[in-house]
Amino acid sequence: MFKIIDCDRHVIEPQHLWDVYSDNVHSNGVTLDFDNEEKRTQRIKAGYPDLALPPVYKVQGYPILSNWDLEQQIASAIVNSQSLKERKSATNPMDQVESMQETNISKALLFPTFANYVVNHEKIDATYSLACAKNYNAWLKDYCSEYPEKLYPVGLLSRHDTNTLVEQVNEIVRFGWKAVVLRPEPILGKNLGHPDYEAFWDACESNDLTVCFHGGTHLQGQTVGMDRFTSRFSLHACSHPMEAQMAFITLLESGVLERYPRLKIAFLEAGCSWVAHWLWRLDNICYEEFPSLTDKNIKMKPSEYFVRNCWVGIEIGEPLSDVLSFIGHEKLIFGSDYPHPDHLHFDLTKISEKLPDLSESQLRDVLENNPKKLFGF
């Protein structure tokens, strides 16, 4: 039996986070707009199903989710009714660890759910965004301290003011944490290759801090697909894998990967199938087309940078043969995305059956050994 290291597991932030950990954030800044009987009755009269809707998160009066109309909320309520136990267990460390033990997960790196939308919200100012990130990290520090050998916090950073990034990294390092999480898309008009990020990448490499890219649908920001789609179906299809592809090419073209050969990057919750297609195209079409445009920042084949600097999370049941031929199994890791409902139907107890492209030794590397190398366990 494998002792799985879950490289992408989530907390569900309780509302009291924003009240108890309020040194940096006013307690009324992040609020919940609850459903009520009057709203429910009006929906029923309009022909909608009779069910309660989950509360709507707001930050400084703005909804934290974009394209989150009544149709999306009703669909979410139907799905969420099937995962009440899982989402409740993610709000506290004791139940989180108990849920891990049920599926033989020995360690887990913990990522935010709602806080990632709050901190990266395009409508809030930089000071408030930074305060929210510090607020969340303080709560997460206490959350994980109860099971320090099982729960590993991933620091949430605010990108609103790039001048604060190095100090944020230094604080994460002082905590003794091994990783930080960034959204892959541009924040307030600055993409990951912007010159203002240079000191940040240097600090991450110097401190052996793994940078995890983790996207998400419905950000109040510049996520791909939002200029042409409004439904959860289409937005969710685009957001994770396409933003991962563009994050990689941003780091590649801007020379970040060339300048920082020891920088460690993880792409999470986007699957890995995109890697083979993307690297083949970059190696064989884009890189060869105009060499004078790439000779400064891209001195190796794009696939060679990926193999040197990057790891990528796999999905249970995902076709792997092309990815294995491009980057090998040593660059693959696994994340459950627990307790988010879009991944709860994957059965971890049958993971070896669902990944027939991997031998038993390769699967052990993916589930145990590769994460140890990536995060320095």
C-alpha positions as CSV (number, residue, x, y, z in Angstrom):
1,M,0.0,0.0,0.0
2,F,1.3,3.4,-1.0
3,K,1.6,6.2,1.6
4,I,0.3,9.0,-0.5
5,I,1.6,12.6,-0.3
6,D,-1.3,14.7,-1.4
7,C,0.2,17.7,-3.2
8,D,-3.1,19.6,-3.6
9,R,-5.5,19.4,-0.8
10,H,-7.7,22.3,0.4
11,V,-8.9,23.9,3.6
12,I,-12.4,25.5,3.7
13,E,-11.9,28.8,5.6
14,P,-14.5,29.3,8.3
15,Q,-16.1,32.7,8.7
16,H,-14.5,33.2,12.1
17,L,-11.1,33.4,10.4
18,W,-11.8,36.9,9.4
19,D,-13.0,37.8,12.9
20,V,-10.5,36.1,15.2
21,Y,-7.4,36.8,13.1
22,S,-8.3,40.5,12.7
23,D,-5.1,42.3,13.5
24,N,-4.6,43.1,9.9
25,V,-8.1,43.0,8.5
26,H,-11.3,44.7,9.6
27,S,-13.8,42.0,10.6
28,N,-16.5,43.4,8.4
29,G,-14.3,43.3,5.3
30,V,-15.1,39.7,4.3
31,T,-18.8,38.9,4.8
32,L,-21.4,36.3,3.8
33,D,-24.7,37.1,2.2
34,F,-27.0,34.3,3.4
35,D,-30.0,32.9,1.7
36,N,-33.4,33.4,3.5
37,E,-37.0,32.2,3.2
38,E,-38.1,35.3,1.4
39,K,-35.6,34.8,-1.4
40,R,-36.3,31.1,-1.5
41,T,-40.0,31.7,-1.8
42,Q,-39.5,34.1,-4.7
43,R,-37.3,31.6,-6.5
44,I,-39.9,28.9,-6.1
45,K,-42.6,31.2,-7.6
46,A,-40.3,31.9,-10.5
47,G,-40.1,28.2,-11.2
48,Y,-36.7,27.4,-9.6
49,P,-36.3,24.2,-7.5
50,D,-37.0,24.4,-3.8
51,L,-33.6,24.3,-2.2
52,A,-31.4,26.6,-0.1
53,L,-28.5,28.3,-1.7
54,P,-25.0,28.5,-0.2
55,P,-24.0,32.0,1.1
56,V,-22.3,34.4,-1.3
57,Y,-18.9,35.6,-0.1
58,K,-18.2,39.3,-0.4
59,V,-15.1,41.4,0.2
60,Q,-15.5,45.1,0.9
61,G,-19.0,44.7,-0.6
62,Y,-17.9,43.1,-3.8
63,P,-18.8,39.4,-4.6
64,I,-15.6,37.4,-4.6
65,L,-16.8,35.3,-7.6
66,S,-17.5,36.5,-11.1
67,N,-20.2,35.1,-13.4
68,W,-21.9,33.7,-10.3
69,D,-25.5,34.3,-11.2
70,L,-28.6,32.5,-9.9
71,E,-28.3,29.6,-12.4
72,Q,-24.7,28.9,-11.3
73,Q,-25.7,29.2,-7.6
74,I,-28.5,26.7,-8.0
75,A,-26.2,24.3,-9.8
76,S,-23.7,24.7,-7.1
77,A,-26.3,24.0,-4.4
78,I,-27.2,20.8,-6.0
79,V,-23.6,19.6,-6.2
80,N,-22.7,20.8,-2.7
81,S,-25.6,18.9,-1.1
82,Q,-23.6,15.7,-2.0
83,S,-20.4,16.9,-0.3
84,L,-21.5,18.5,3.0
85,K,-19.4,16.0,5.1
86,E,-16.2,16.5,3.1
87,R,-16.4,20.3,3.1
88,K,-17.1,20.5,6.8
89,S,-14.1,18.2,7.5
90,A,-11.8,20.6,5.7
91,T,-12.7,23.5,8.1
92,N,-10.7,22.0,11.0
93,P,-7.5,20.0,11.3
94,M,-8.8,17.0,13.2
95,D,-11.4,16.1,10.7
96,Q,-9.0,16.9,7.8
97,V,-6.5,14.4,9.2
98,E,-9.2,11.8,9.8
99,S,-10.4,12.1,6.1
100,M,-6.8,11.7,5.0
101,Q,-6.4,8.5,7.0
102,E,-9.5,7.0,5.2
103,T,-7.6,7.1,1.9
104,N,-4.1,6.3,3.1
105,I,-2.7,9.9,2.7
106,S,0.3,10.3,4.9
107,K,1.0,14.0,4.3
108,A,-0.9,16.9,2.6
109,L,0.0,20.3,1.3
110,L,-2.9,22.6,2.1
111,F,-4.2,25.3,-0.2
112,P,-6.8,28.0,0.2
113,T,-10.3,27.9,-1.2
114,F,-12.1,31.3,-0.7
115,A,-9.0,33.2,0.5
116,N,-7.4,32.8,-2.9
117,Y,-10.3,34.7,-4.5
118,V,-10.3,37.4,-1.8
119,V,-6.6,38.1,-1.9
120,N,-6.5,38.2,-5.8
121,H,-9.7,40.3,-6.2
122,E,-9.1,43.0,-8.7
123,K,-11.4,45.5,-6.9
124,I,-9.6,45.7,-3.6
125,D,-6.6,47.8,-3.0
126,A,-3.1,46.5,-2.4
127,T,-2.9,47.2,1.3
128,Y,-6.1,45.3,1.9
129,S,-5.1,42.4,-0.3
130,L,-1.8,42.1,1.6
131,A,-3.6,42.2,4.9
132,C,-5.9,39.5,3.9
133,A,-3.0,37.2,2.8
134,K,-1.3,37.7,6.2
135,N,-4.6,37.1,7.9
136,Y,-5.1,33.8,6.1
137,N,-1.5,32.7,6.7
138,A,-1.8,33.3,10.4
139,W,-4.9,31.2,10.6
140,L,-3.3,28.4,8.4
141,K,-0.3,28.4,10.7
142,D,-2.4,27.6,13.7
143,Y,-4.5,25.1,11.7
144,C,-1.5,23.0,10.6
145,S,0.4,23.3,13.9
146,E,-1.9,20.6,15.5
147,Y,-0.6,18.0,13.1
148,P,2.8,19.2,11.9
149,E,3.9,15.9,10.5
150,K,0.8,15.5,8.4
151,L,-0.4,19.0,7.4
152,Y,2.0,21.3,5.5
153,P,0.9,24.9,4.9
154,V,1.3,26.5,1.5
155,G,1.7,30.3,1.9
156,L,-0.7,32.6,0.1
157,L,0.9,35.7,-1.4
158,S,-0.7,39.0,-2.5
159,R,0.5,40.2,-5.9
160,H,-1.3,43.5,-5.9
161,D,1.9,45.4,-4.9
162,T,4.9,43.6,-6.3
163,N,7.2,45.6,-4.0
164,T,5.9,43.6,-1.0
165,L,6.6,40.2,-2.5
166,V,10.1,39.6,-1.2
167,E,9.1,40.5,2.4
168,Q,6.2,38.1,2.0
169,V,8.6,35.4,0.9
170,N,10.8,36.1,3.9
171,E,7.9,35.8,6.3
172,I,7.0,32.4,4.8
173,V,10.6,31.3,5.1
174,R,10.6,32.4,8.8
175,F,7.6,30.2,9.3
176,G,9.6,27.3,8.0
177,W,7.1,26.6,5.2
178,K,8.2,24.9,2.0
179,A,5.9,26.4,-0.7
180,V,3.8,29.3,-1.8
181,V,0.8,29.5,-4.1
182,L,0.2,31.9,-6.9
183,R,-2.6,32.2,-9.4
184,P,-1.2,31.8,-12.9
185,E,-3.0,34.7,-14.6
186,P,-1.9,38.3,-14.7
187,I,-2.9,40.3,-11.5
188,L,-3.7,44.0,-12.0
189,G,-2.2,43.9,-15.4
190,K,1.2,42.4,-14.5
191,N,2.0,38.9,-15.7
192,L,4.5,36.5,-14.1
193,G,7.3,37.6,-16.4
194,H,7.0,41.3,-15.6
195,P,10.3,42.9,-14.5
196,D,8.8,43.8,-11.2
197,Y,8.8,40.1,-10.2
198,E,12.5,39.6,-10.7
199,A,13.4,40.0,-7.0
200,F,10.6,37.6,-6.1
201,W,11.9,34.8,-8.3
202,D,15.4,35.3,-7.0
203,A,14.1,35.1,-3.4
204,C,12.2,31.9,-4.1
205,E,15.2,30.2,-5.7
206,S,17.6,31.4,-3.0
207,N,15.3,30.0,-0.3
208,D,14.5,26.8,-2.1
209,L,10.8,27.7,-1.9
210,T,8.6,25.8,-4.3
211,V,6.2,28.0,-6.3
212,C,2.8,26.3,-6.9
213,F,0.5,27.6,-9.6
214,H,-3.1,26.9,-8.8
215,G,-5.9,28.4,-10.8
216,G,-9.6,28.5,-10.3
217,T,-12.8,29.4,-12.0
218,H,-14.8,32.6,-11.4
219,L,-11.9,34.9,-10.2
220,Q,-12.7,38.6,-10.3
221,G,-9.8,39.1,-12.6
222,Q,-8.3,38.2,-16.0
223,T,-8.8,34.4,-16.2
224,V,-8.8,33.1,-19.7
225,G,-12.2,32.5,-21.3
226,M,-14.0,35.2,-19.4
227,D,-14.0,37.5,-22.4
228,R,-16.3,35.0,-24.3
229,F,-18.0,32.7,-21.8
230,T,-20.2,33.1,-18.8
231,S,-21.2,29.5,-17.8
232,R,-19.5,27.4,-15.3
233,F,-19.1,24.6,-17.9
234,S,-17.0,26.6,-20.3
235,L,-15.2,28.8,-17.8
236,H,-14.2,25.7,-15.7
237,A,-13.0,23.9,-18.9
238,C,-10.7,26.8,-19.8
239,S,-9.4,28.2,-16.5
240,H,-7.1,25.5,-15.1
241,P,-5.3,23.9,-18.0
242,M,-5.1,27.0,-20.3
243,E,-3.8,29.3,-17.5
244,A,-1.2,26.6,-16.7
245,Q,0.0,26.6,-20.3
246,M,0.2,30.4,-20.4
247,A,2.0,30.6,-17.0
248,F,4.7,28.2,-18.3
249,I,5.2,30.1,-21.6
250,T,5.3,33.4,-19.7
251,L,8.1,32.2,-17.4
252,L,9.8,30.7,-20.5
253,E,9.6,33.7,-22.8
254,S,10.5,36.3,-20.2
255,G,13.7,34.3,-19.3
256,V,12.7,33.5,-15.7
257,L,13.5,29.8,-16.2
258,E,16.7,30.7,-17.9
259,R,17.9,33.0,-15.2
260,Y,16.9,30.8,-12.3
261,P,17.9,27.2,-13.1
262,R,17.2,26.0,-9.5
263,L,13.7,27.5,-9.3
264,K,11.1,24.8,-8.6
265,I,7.6,25.2,-10.1
266,A,4.5,23.0,-9.6
267,F,1.4,23.2,-11.8
268,L,-1.6,21.9,-9.9
269,E,-5.2,21.0,-10.6
270,A,-4.8,21.4,-14.4
271,G,-4.0,17.8,-15.1
272,C,-0.9,16.9,-17.0
273,S,-2.2,16.0,-20.5
274,W,-1.6,19.5,-21.7
275,V,2.1,19.1,-21.2
276,A,2.8,16.8,-24.1
277,H,0.8,18.9,-26.6
278,W,2.2,22.1,-25.3
279,L,5.9,21.1,-25.2
280,W,5.7,19.4,-28.6
281,R,4.3,22.6,-30.1
282,L,6.8,24.9,-28.4
283,D,9.8,22.6,-29.3
284,N,8.9,21.9,-32.9
285,I,7.0,24.9,-34.2
286,C,7.4,28.0,-32.1
287,Y,11.0,27.6,-31.0
288,E,12.2,26.8,-34.5
289,E,10.3,29.5,-36.3
290,F,12.1,32.8,-35.4
291,P,15.3,31.9,-33.5
292,S,16.4,35.6,-33.3
293,L,13.4,36.3,-31.1
294,T,14.1,33.6,-28.6
295,D,17.9,33.4,-28.5
296,K,18.3,35.7,-25.5
297,N,15.8,34.1,-23.0
298,I,15.3,30.6,-24.4
299,K,18.6,28.9,-24.8
300,M,17.4,25.3,-24.6
301,K,14.4,23.6,-25.9
302,P,11.2,24.5,-24.0
303,S,10.8,20.9,-22.9
304,E,14.3,20.9,-21.4
305,Y,13.3,23.8,-19.1
306,F,10.2,22.0,-18.1
307,V,12.1,18.8,-17.2
308,R,14.6,20.9,-15.2
309,N,12.3,23.2,-13.4
310,C,8.8,21.9,-13.3
311,W,6.5,19.3,-11.8
312,V,2.9,18.7,-12.7
313,G,-0.1,17.2,-11.0
314,I,-1.9,14.2,-12.6
315,E,-5.6,13.4,-12.5
316,I,-6.8,9.9,-11.8
317,G,-7.7,8.2,-15.0
318,E,-5.8,10.7,-17.2
319,P,-4.0,9.4,-20.3
320,L,-0.3,9.6,-19.5
321,S,1.6,7.8,-22.3
322,D,2.5,11.0,-24.3
323,V,3.4,12.9,-21.1
324,L,5.7,10.1,-20.0
325,S,7.5,10.1,-23.3
326,F,8.2,13.9,-23.0
327,I,9.1,14.5,-19.4
328,G,9.2,11.1,-17.7
329,H,7.4,10.0,-14.6
330,E,9.8,11.7,-12.2
331,K,8.1,15.1,-12.9
332,L,4.6,13.9,-12.0
333,I,2.9,14.3,-8.6
334,F,-0.6,13.8,-7.4
335,G,-3.2,16.0,-5.7
336,S,-6.7,15.0,-4.6
337,D,-8.2,18.5,-4.7
338,Y,-10.2,17.4,-1.6
339,P,-12.9,18.5,-0.7
340,H,-13.9,20.3,-3.9
341,P,-16.8,18.5,-5.5
342,D,-15.4,18.3,-9.0
343,H,-12.9,15.7,-7.8
344,L,-14.7,13.8,-5.1
345,H,-15.9,11.1,-7.6
346,F,-12.3,9.9,-8.1
347,D,-11.6,6.8,-6.1
348,L,-8.2,7.0,-4.5
349,T,-8.4,3.4,-3.3
350,K,-8.3,2.3,-7.0
351,I,-5.6,4.7,-8.1
352,S,-3.3,2.0,-9.5
353,E,-6.1,0.6,-11.6
354,K,-6.9,4.0,-13.0
355,L,-3.3,4.7,-14.0
356,P,-2.3,1.7,-16.0
357,D,0.5,3.5,-17.8
358,L,2.5,3.6,-14.6
359,S,4.3,0.6,-13.2
360,E,4.2,-0.1,-9.5
361,S,7.6,1.5,-8.9
362,Q,6.7,4.5,-11.1
363,L,3.4,5.0,-9.2
364,R,5.3,4.9,-5.9
365,D,7.5,7.7,-7.2
366,V,4.5,9.8,-8.3
367,L,2.7,9.3,-5.0
368,E,5.6,9.4,-2.5
369,N,9.1,10.0,-3.8
370,N,8.6,12.8,-6.4
371,P,6.8,15.1,-3.8
372,K,9.6,14.5,-1.4
373,K,12.1,15.9,-3.9
374,L,9.9,18.7,-4.9
375,F,9.0,20.0,-1.4
376,G,12.1,18.8,0.5
377,F,10.5,16.4,2.9
